[in-house]
Amino acid sequence: MLNKTIIQGNIEFGNEKSYDKALKMFISRAEAYYKSDILFEHEEIFLRDSLSLTIPRFVKQVYDKSYKNTAALLEYIVQFGISGELNMWLLHEGKILDFRYLEPSSDKVAVQQYIKGKNLIDEKGKEDEAILALNKAIEKYNRHAQAYERRARVNFILKKYHDAFRDYKKSLGLDPNNPYAYYGRANVYIHQEKYDEALEDLQLTIKKSVALQEIHWKARKLKGKIHLKKEEYAQAEFELKLFTKRKFNPESSLLMHKREAFFDYGRILINLEKYSEAIEAFEQSLDIEEGYDKIKNAEKLRYRGLAKQHAGQNGFIKDIKEAANMGDKEAAKILEAYV
C-alpha cells in the first residue's frame, strides 16, 4: 500500500573518519539488511564537501516497507553524527501513521553536552547550567548549529537579547534550513520593534518547516499578530484564518494558543467589516476555557458587542453592559452614550 512520506533534515559527521564510516555502513547495510529496498541512493544524500547527510525535503508516495527500511537504516547511521536532526513522517490521507525524530545520541562529548543543555532549557532556574553544557558542546564542535540555536533560546529567556541575536545568526550561518532559529531571531526582532525583519524571519520559518510541525503554526500565529499590529489586516486575516481553522492533536500545546488567536482574528474581521464572522470568532474565544493569554472576558464581550452593533444585530447593548459590569472602562464609556 502506498502512503505519503515527508523526510527532511541534516546530520553532520564532523570529520572524514566518521563520514567515511557512516557512508560505508549505509552502503553495506542497504544491501545486506534491506536488499536495497530503501528510498535513497547514497549519492543522493551523502555530501563529502560538508561531511554531512542532507535531505532538504523529500516528499513521495512510498510503500510502507521501503519507509520502514529507510527509517531503520537512517536511525543507525545518525549515530555516527555529531550534530543535526532528521524528521520523518508517514501519512495516509493526512493522518500520521508514523513519526521519527532522529538525532545523534552517541557518547561523544559534543553530543552528550548538547543533549544535556537542551534538556535543561525548560527547567526553571537551570539556565546557567544549560548554557555551560551548550558551551561545552560548541567547544568540542564549533559548527554545532543546534547548540547555537538552543543557547540563543536560553539567552533570550535571560533577556540577553544581543547574545541571543548573535547565536541565532551564527546558527543560521551554519544551517540556513533550521526553522527554529528563524523563529527565535524573529522574536528578538520583535523585542527590538523591527517588525519587517521579524515578518521576513517568520515567513522563512513557515517555508523551512512543514505543517506537521508546531513551529510552523506558531510562526503563522505570530506573523498574523504582527500584521494586525501593523494594521495590515488582509495579511493578518490570511494567517489567523489558517491557524483558527486548523485541527490540532488533543496533546498539542497549540490548543492553548487558540483562545487568543480567535480574539485577534475577531479584531481583524471587524477592521475588514466582516462583522458576522467577527462575532463568531469572539464567541469561539469566549467558549475556550484554557489558554496562555491573559485577555479578560470583559474585553471580548466589548468587542463582540461592537461587532453586533456594526452588524445591526440585537444584543449588543447587553454585551457592552456586561463588559462594563465586569470592570471594562472602555465598555463603560460606550454605555454612557446609550444612557
C-alpha positions as CSV (number, residue, x, y, z in Angstrom):
1,M,0.0,0.0,0.0
2,L,1.3,3.4,-0.9
3,N,1.4,6.2,1.6
4,K,2.9,9.7,1.6
5,T,6.2,10.3,3.3
6,I,8.0,13.5,4.2
7,I,11.6,13.4,5.2
8,Q,13.9,16.3,5.8
9,G,16.9,17.3,7.9
10,N,20.7,17.3,8.1
11,I,23.3,15.3,10.0
12,E,26.9,16.4,10.3
13,F,29.6,13.9,10.9
14,G,32.3,16.4,11.9
15,N,35.3,14.6,10.4
16,E,36.2,12.4,7.4
17,K,36.7,9.3,9.5
18,S,33.1,9.4,10.9
19,Y,31.8,10.4,7.5
20,D,33.5,7.6,5.7
21,K,32.4,5.0,8.3
22,A,28.8,6.2,8.0
23,L,28.9,6.1,4.2
24,K,30.4,2.6,4.2
25,M,27.8,1.3,6.7
26,F,25.0,2.9,4.7
27,I,26.1,1.1,1.5
28,S,26.7,-2.2,3.1
29,R,23.6,-2.4,5.3
30,A,21.4,-1.1,2.5
31,E,22.3,-4.3,0.5
32,A,22.8,-6.8,3.3
33,Y,19.9,-5.9,5.5
34,Y,17.3,-4.3,3.2
35,K,18.1,-5.7,-0.3
36,S,18.4,-2.1,-1.4
37,D,14.7,-1.5,-0.7
38,I,15.3,2.0,0.6
39,L,14.3,5.4,-0.6
40,F,17.7,6.9,-1.3
41,E,20.9,6.1,-3.1
42,H,23.9,7.1,-1.1
43,E,25.0,9.6,-3.8
44,E,21.7,11.5,-3.3
45,I,22.2,12.3,0.4
46,F,25.9,12.0,1.4
47,L,27.8,15.2,0.7
48,R,31.5,14.9,1.1
49,D,32.1,18.7,0.8
50,S,30.2,19.3,4.0
51,L,30.8,15.9,5.6
52,S,27.1,15.5,6.0
53,L,24.0,13.5,5.2
54,T,21.5,16.1,3.9
55,I,17.8,15.6,2.8
56,P,16.4,19.2,2.1
57,R,12.9,17.9,1.8
58,F,11.7,14.6,0.3
59,V,8.0,14.1,-0.4
60,K,6.8,11.0,-2.2
61,Q,4.2,8.2,-2.2
62,V,6.1,5.1,-1.0
63,Y,5.4,1.6,0.2
64,D,5.4,1.1,4.0
65,K,8.2,-1.5,3.8
66,S,10.5,0.9,2.0
67,Y,9.8,3.7,4.5
68,K,10.4,1.4,7.5
69,N,13.6,0.1,6.0
70,T,14.8,3.6,5.3
71,A,13.9,4.7,8.8
72,A,15.8,1.8,10.4
73,L,18.8,2.4,8.3
74,L,18.9,6.2,8.9
75,E,18.4,5.6,12.7
76,Y,21.5,3.5,12.7
77,I,23.6,5.9,10.5
78,V,22.6,9.0,12.5
79,Q,24.6,7.7,15.5
80,F,27.8,8.3,13.6
81,G,26.9,12.0,13.5
82,I,27.9,14.8,15.9
83,S,25.1,17.2,15.3
84,G,21.9,17.8,13.4
85,E,18.5,16.1,13.1
86,L,16.2,14.2,10.7
87,N,12.4,14.3,10.8
88,M,10.4,11.5,9.1
89,W,6.6,11.2,8.6
90,L,4.4,8.5,7.1
91,L,0.9,9.8,6.3
92,H,-2.3,8.3,5.0
93,E,-4.9,10.9,3.9
94,G,-3.4,13.5,6.3
95,K,-3.3,11.1,9.3
96,I,0.1,10.5,10.8
97,L,0.9,6.8,10.7
98,D,4.4,7.1,11.9
99,F,6.8,9.8,13.0
100,R,10.6,9.6,13.7
101,Y,12.8,12.2,15.2
102,L,16.4,11.2,14.7
103,E,19.4,12.8,16.2
104,P,22.9,11.7,17.4
105,S,22.9,10.2,20.9
106,S,26.4,8.6,21.0
107,D,28.8,9.1,23.9
108,K,30.7,11.8,22.1
109,V,31.2,14.8,24.4
110,A,29.7,17.3,21.9
111,V,26.6,15.0,21.6
112,Q,26.1,14.4,25.3
113,Q,26.7,18.0,26.3
114,Y,24.2,19.2,23.7
115,I,21.5,16.8,24.9
116,K,22.2,17.8,28.5
117,G,21.9,21.5,27.6
118,K,18.8,21.0,25.5
119,N,17.0,19.1,28.3
120,L,17.9,21.8,30.9
121,I,16.4,24.7,28.9
122,D,12.9,24.1,30.1
123,E,13.9,23.7,33.8
124,K,13.4,27.0,35.5
125,G,16.5,28.1,37.3
126,K,18.8,25.8,35.3
127,E,19.6,28.4,32.6
128,D,23.2,28.8,33.6
129,E,23.7,25.1,33.7
130,A,22.1,24.8,30.2
131,I,24.5,27.5,28.8
132,L,27.5,25.8,30.4
133,A,26.6,22.5,28.7
134,L,25.9,24.1,25.4
135,N,29.2,26.0,25.6
136,K,31.0,22.6,26.0
137,A,29.2,21.2,23.0
138,I,30.3,24.2,20.9
139,E,33.8,24.0,22.2
140,K,34.0,20.3,21.0
141,Y,32.3,21.0,17.7
142,N,32.2,24.7,16.7
143,R,29.9,24.0,13.8
144,H,27.1,22.7,16.0
145,A,24.2,24.8,14.6
146,Q,21.6,23.3,17.0
147,A,23.7,24.1,20.1
148,Y,24.0,27.8,19.0
149,E,20.2,27.9,18.4
150,R,19.5,26.4,21.9
151,R,22.0,28.7,23.6
152,A,20.3,31.6,21.8
153,R,17.0,30.5,23.2
154,V,18.4,30.5,26.8
155,N,19.9,33.9,26.3
156,F,16.5,35.2,25.1
157,I,14.9,33.8,28.3
158,L,17.6,35.6,30.3
159,K,16.8,38.8,28.3
160,K,20.3,38.8,26.9
161,Y,19.0,39.9,23.5
162,H,22.3,40.9,21.9
163,D,23.8,37.5,22.8
164,A,20.6,35.7,21.6
165,F,20.7,37.5,18.2
166,R,24.4,36.7,17.8
167,D,23.8,33.0,18.4
168,Y,20.8,32.8,16.1
169,K,22.8,34.5,13.4
170,K,25.6,32.0,13.9
171,S,23.2,29.0,13.9
172,L,21.6,30.2,10.6
173,G,25.0,30.7,9.0
174,L,25.8,27.1,9.7
175,D,22.4,25.7,8.9
176,P,20.1,28.0,6.9
177,N,17.3,25.4,6.9
178,N,16.6,25.5,10.7
179,P,13.1,26.9,11.2
180,Y,13.6,27.2,15.0
181,A,16.5,29.7,14.5
182,Y,14.4,31.9,12.2
183,Y,11.5,31.8,14.7
184,G,13.9,32.7,17.6
185,R,15.5,35.6,15.7
186,A,12.1,36.9,14.8
187,N,11.3,37.2,18.5
188,V,14.5,39.2,19.0
189,Y,13.4,41.5,16.2
190,I,10.0,41.9,17.8
191,H,11.7,42.9,21.0
192,Q,13.7,45.5,19.1
193,E,10.4,46.6,17.3
194,K,11.9,45.7,13.9
195,Y,8.7,44.2,12.7
196,D,9.5,44.0,9.0
197,E,12.6,41.9,9.7
198,A,10.5,39.8,12.1
199,L,8.0,39.1,9.4
200,E,10.7,38.0,7.0
201,D,12.1,35.5,9.5
202,L,8.6,34.2,10.3
203,Q,8.0,33.7,6.6
204,L,11.2,31.7,6.4
205,T,10.1,29.7,9.5
206,I,7.0,28.7,7.6
207,K,8.9,27.9,4.4
208,K,11.6,25.8,6.2
209,S,9.1,23.8,8.3
210,V,6.1,21.6,7.3
211,A,2.5,21.9,8.5
212,L,3.0,18.8,10.7
213,Q,5.4,20.7,13.0
214,E,4.2,23.0,15.8
215,I,6.8,25.6,14.9
216,H,5.0,26.1,11.5
217,W,1.8,27.1,13.3
218,K,3.5,29.2,16.0
219,A,5.1,31.2,13.2
220,R,1.8,31.7,11.4
221,K,0.0,32.9,14.6
222,L,2.8,35.3,15.5
223,K,3.0,36.6,11.9
224,G,-0.7,37.3,12.0
225,K,-0.3,39.2,15.2
226,I,2.4,41.4,13.8
227,H,0.3,42.1,10.7
228,L,-2.5,43.1,13.0
229,K,-0.2,45.4,14.9
230,K,0.9,47.0,11.6
231,E,-2.8,47.3,10.5
232,E,-2.1,45.0,7.6
233,Y,-5.5,43.3,8.0
234,A,-5.7,41.2,4.8
235,Q,-2.3,39.6,5.6
236,A,-3.3,39.1,9.2
237,E,-6.6,37.5,8.2
238,F,-4.8,35.0,6.0
239,E,-2.5,33.8,8.7
240,L,-5.1,33.6,11.6
241,K,-7.8,32.1,9.4
242,L,-5.4,29.2,8.7
243,F,-4.5,28.9,12.4
244,T,-8.0,29.1,13.8
245,K,-9.4,26.5,11.3
246,R,-6.6,24.0,11.9
247,K,-7.4,21.0,13.9
248,F,-4.6,20.2,16.3
249,N,-4.0,17.0,18.2
250,P,-5.5,16.9,21.7
251,E,-2.0,16.8,23.2
252,S,-0.7,19.8,21.2
253,S,0.3,22.9,23.1
254,L,-1.0,24.9,20.2
255,L,-4.5,24.4,21.6
256,M,-3.5,26.8,24.4
257,H,-2.9,29.5,21.7
258,K,-6.4,29.2,20.1
259,R,-8.3,31.4,22.5
260,E,-6.0,34.4,21.8
261,A,-5.9,33.6,18.1
262,F,-9.7,33.7,17.8
263,F,-9.8,37.0,19.7
264,D,-7.2,38.6,17.4
265,Y,-9.0,37.1,14.4
266,G,-12.2,38.8,15.5
267,R,-10.5,42.1,15.8
268,I,-9.1,41.7,12.3
269,L,-12.5,40.9,10.9
270,I,-14.0,44.0,12.5
271,N,-11.5,46.1,10.7
272,L,-12.3,44.3,7.4
273,E,-16.0,44.9,8.1
274,K,-16.8,41.2,8.2
275,Y,-18.9,41.6,11.3
276,S,-20.8,38.4,11.3
277,E,-17.6,36.4,11.1
278,A,-16.1,38.6,13.8
279,I,-19.0,37.8,16.2
280,E,-18.4,34.1,15.6
281,A,-14.7,34.5,16.3
282,F,-15.3,36.3,19.6
283,E,-17.8,33.6,20.6
284,Q,-15.2,30.9,19.9
285,S,-12.7,32.8,22.1
286,L,-15.2,33.1,24.9
287,D,-16.1,29.4,24.7
288,I,-12.5,28.2,25.1
289,E,-11.8,27.7,28.8
290,E,-8.0,27.4,28.8
291,G,-5.3,29.4,27.1
292,Y,-1.9,31.1,27.6
293,D,-3.4,34.5,27.0
294,K,-4.5,36.9,29.8
295,I,-7.2,38.6,27.8
296,K,-10.2,39.3,30.0
297,N,-13.6,38.1,29.0
298,A,-14.9,41.7,29.6
299,E,-12.7,42.8,26.6
300,K,-14.0,40.0,24.5
301,L,-17.6,40.9,25.3
302,R,-17.0,44.5,24.5
303,Y,-15.6,43.6,21.1
304,R,-18.4,41.2,20.4
305,G,-20.9,43.9,21.3
306,L,-19.3,46.3,18.9
307,A,-19.3,43.7,16.1
308,K,-23.0,43.1,16.8
309,Q,-23.7,46.8,16.7
310,H,-21.9,47.1,13.3
311,A,-23.8,44.0,12.0
312,G,-27.1,45.5,13.1
313,Q,-27.8,42.6,15.4
314,N,-29.7,42.8,18.7
315,G,-28.0,42.2,22.0
316,F,-25.0,44.5,21.5
317,I,-26.1,46.7,24.5
318,K,-26.3,43.6,26.7
319,D,-22.7,42.6,25.8
320,I,-21.4,46.2,26.4
321,K,-23.3,46.4,29.7
322,E,-22.0,43.0,30.9
323,A,-18.4,44.1,30.0
324,A,-18.8,47.3,31.9
325,N,-20.2,45.5,34.9
326,M,-17.0,43.3,34.8
327,G,-14.9,46.4,35.1
328,D,-14.1,47.2,31.4
329,K,-13.6,51.0,31.3
330,E,-13.9,51.3,27.6
331,A,-17.3,49.5,27.7
332,A,-18.4,51.9,30.4
333,K,-17.7,54.9,28.2
334,I,-19.6,53.3,25.3
335,L,-22.5,52.6,27.6
336,E,-22.7,56.2,28.7
337,A,-23.8,57.2,25.2
338,Y,-26.9,55.0,25.5
339,V,-28.0,56.0,28.9
